[in-house]
Amino acid sequence: MKYNYAFLNELNEKTLLKNRFESLEFAVYLIISIIAPFALMHFQFSNQIIIGSIVNFALASSALYFSAKKLIPLIILPSIAAFLTGIIFSQSSIFLLYFIPFIWIGNFVFVYLIKKIKVIQKKNYAFALSIASLAKSILLFSIALLFVSINLVPEAFLIAMGLMQLVTALIGGSITGIINYVRQK
């Protein structure tokens, strides 16, 4: 009996090509979220909105398209890059060090909720984004409130870790939503 392996070879080639494209796409998200703080560190404007939106775009996009284990570098590395450049909080950047583990948790919550609500439960993306953005900002605001109450960080971190986190998550996630909509057409 003679088997036709052409179908299997074609299937393997398509799978390999798809995996390469996914790896490239993920690498692009990771690179832009890490490079953004370094690339923008010499400009004089509100960097948290721009950098936070870029990072949240990468997080939301990755939550839609990639497995959870692939997301770990994207959850962790951008906050380290922001700290190393000192771009977001200038002279107060040293205080960001206290927040880094909580930013990682916030980023994890953000991608987890988008993945769970949109990808697994098949709910509306806007709903998933809203819940994920609120959860992330409430978590980080709560930590900032605790740190401010024990005089560990300046009060400015209440806005940076509350309202600004919500705004940047919604902006970045909305860009993802638009791109995802166009991608599905």
N, C-alpha and C positions, 0 to 999 in steps of 0.2 A: 504494500500500500504506500503510495507516494503522497506526502503532505505538501501543501502549498504554504510556505513560510513568508511569502511576500506580504500578506496582510499583517503578520506579526512584526515584520521589519518596519513596515510603514507606521504601525501603531507605536513601536518603540521610538522611531524618529520623531513622531509628533509629540510624544511624551517628553523626550529629551529636549526638544525645541521649546516646549511650554515651560519646562523646569528652568531652562536657561533664561527665558524671558522673565519669569517670576523672580529669579535670583538677581537679574539686572535691575528690575523694577524696585525690588527691596533695597538693593545697594544704593540706588538713586535717592530713595526716601531717607535712608540712613545718612548718606553723605550730605544732603542739603540740610538736614536737621543738626548735624554737627558743624558743618562749615559756616552756616548762617551767623553764629556769634562771631567767628573769626573774620568773616568777610565784612560784617557791618560794624565792627568795633571802632572804626575811625570816623564814622558819620555822627553828626550832632542832631539826633532826633530821638523820639521815644522808642527805644529799642524793644521794650518788653512786648508791645503790641505786635510788632513785625516778627520778631524772633519767636515769640510764643505762638503766633498764628501759624508760622511755618512748621514749627515742631508739632503742633496739634493737627495740622493738615497731614503730616507724615504719619502720626500715630493713628488718626482715624482711617486713613487710606489703608494702612497696614492691617488694621483690625478687620477691615472688610475682605482683604485678599490673602492674608497669610496665616500660617499656623501660629499658635500661641508661643511656641518655643523660639520661633524666629524673631519675635517681637522684643525679646529681652534686651538686646543691644540698643534698640530704639527707645526703650523705656528708660534706660540708664544713662547712656552717653551724652545726650544733649544738655542735661543739667550740669554735668561735669565740664563740658565745653563752655557753658555760660559762666560758671564759676571761674574757670581758668582765665577767661578773657576779661572778667570784671565789667562786661559790657552793660549789663542790665541795671545794676545798682551802684555803679562807680565806687565811691569810697565805702559804701555800705556792703559791698560784695562779700566781705568776710562773713557777714551774718547769713548769707545764702548757704554757707557750709552746714549750718544747723538744720536747714530745710531739705537738703539733698535726699536723705532717705525717705522723707515724707513726699517729696516730689516724685520719687520713683513709685511709691505706693499710689499716689494720685494718678500718675500716668498709667499704672497697671489697672486701676479701677476704671479709668476712662476707656481704655481699649477693651477690657473685659466686658464692660456693660454694652459697648457698641457691638461687639462680637456676639454676646449672648442675646441681646434684644433684636438686633437686625439680622444677623447671619443665622443664628440657631432658632430663635423663636419666629423669625420672618415677619417682624413688626415693621412699622413705618420707620424709615431712617431718621426723619426729623424728630420723632419721639425718642428714638434711641440716643441721638445726639443730645437732645435736651436733658434727658435723665443722666447720661454720662457726664456732661458738662457741669450740671448742678452738683452731682456727687463729688467730682474732683474739686470743684471750687469750695464746697462746704467743708470737705476734709482739710484742705490746705488753709482755709480761713480759720478753722477751729484750732489748728496747730499754731498759726500765727497769733491768735487771740491768747492762747496759753503762753506762748513765748513772750508776748508783750506784757501780759499780766505778771510775769515773774521777772520783768525787766531784762530779758535776754536779748531782745531785738527792739529797734525803734518802731514807733506806731505806724510809720509809712508802710511797713510790711503787711498791715491789715488790708490795705487797698491792693497791694501787689499780689498778695496770696488769696484774695477774695474776689473782688469785682474784676480785676485784671485777668485772673485765671478763668473766670466765667466768660469774659469777652473773647479772650484769645482762643479758648476751646470752641466757642460758637463760630467764630470767624474761620478758623482752620477747618473745623468740621463741616461748615457750610460749603467751603471750597471743595472739599472732598465730595460732598453731596452733589454739587453741580457736575463735577467731573464724572462721578459715578453714573449720574443720569445720562450724560452725553455718551459715555462709554457703552451703556446698555442699548442705545438707539441704533 
